[in-house]
Amino acid sequence: MADLGRLGIELTPEHPMDELVATARAAEDAGFDTVFASSHHFNRDPFVVCDRIARETALDVGPGVVNPYETHPVSLASRMGTLDETTDGRAVFGIGAGDRSALSNLGYDHDRPLRRVLETFKVAEQLWAGERVDHDGTFRAQAAELNFDVGEIPVYVGAQGPHMIRMAAKHADGVLLNGAHPRDFAWAANRVAEGLDERPDSRGEFDFAAFASVSVAEDEGAARAAARPPVAFIAAGAADPVLDRHDIDHGAARAVGDALADGDFDSAFGAVTERMLDAFCIAGTPGQVGEQVAAVLEYADSFVAGTPLGPEPTRAPALIAEAIGRVD
């Protein structure tokens, strides 16, 4: 395993702010360097969460990830610039296409997602550099500019599909590859290599970050039980090629999705198979998690541990860090 780059943690702002801050402190104590706050309209605002965590820790912080539909890209650039100022330069911009069904529920069209993401962070970089921007593409902006100074903010693209991965490797500072199984990262490494072949030298180094759902506990059964809810949503939304990559029965995945659509969450979580758990989450004891993370890092540069983290979220950072040997 090569030297580990970023060691990050994703926090989901469904929990009270004090709990989120406590988990972030535990992550910092365990040797993590970055917190990403996930962005869902039904949870707390990720920018507020990031600002609060940055006031209580020395961690890098950023949304993980926001989409460029619910908020105009120029406004996103301003919000990120503000976060960078309030955190003394510790902001990281996690940007992705967002969930099609969630955006549809809010009345947004999920049109041209790859182009929208690319144009969003390119315009943001121009604005952060102090430029005045006119843009007419997947969104419009006329004479847009920021009236405050912004430093250089690293851009990480949340990605799962081949085209978004290649685009990130060509144009961004990093990719947050949404996956948990070495098979996914072996496949994605080839897409990253394709993008890097076209990457301008001026873009500098690129960080291939694993953005993996993790559930860890001293008891394997408890860890795997805690993983069932997020794995249900992942399996239900997985594309057929992803299901095929892991030999997951399409009918079984549809059954999970149908139960979720009906609001029958107990049935949905109960329909999650052991194969789905193995494919879509790193779940188990610290020893088991360490082995699985090591296998992923044969391909990735950095590791971000995503939700659910385990039955005891505030204890999970220490268990994860211990598992991968990053404790001082």
Buried (B, 14 or more C-beta within 10 A) or exposed (E): EEEBBBBBBBBBBEBEEEBBBBBBBBBBBBBBBBBBBBBEEEBBBBBEBBBBBBEEBEBBBBBBBBBBBBBBBBEBBBBBBBBBBBBEEBBBBBBBBBBEEBBEEEEBEBEEBBEBBBBBBBBBBBBBEEEEBEBEBBBEBEEBEBEEEBEEBBBBBBBBBBEBBBBBBBBBBBBBBBBBBBBBBBBBBEBBEBBBEEBEEEEEEBBBBBBBBBBBBBEBEBBBBBBBBBBBBBBBBBEEEBBEBBEBEEEBBBBBBBBBEEEEEEBBBEBBBEBBBBBBBBBBBBEBBBBBBBBBBEBBBBBBBBBBBBBEBBBBBBBBBBBBEBEE
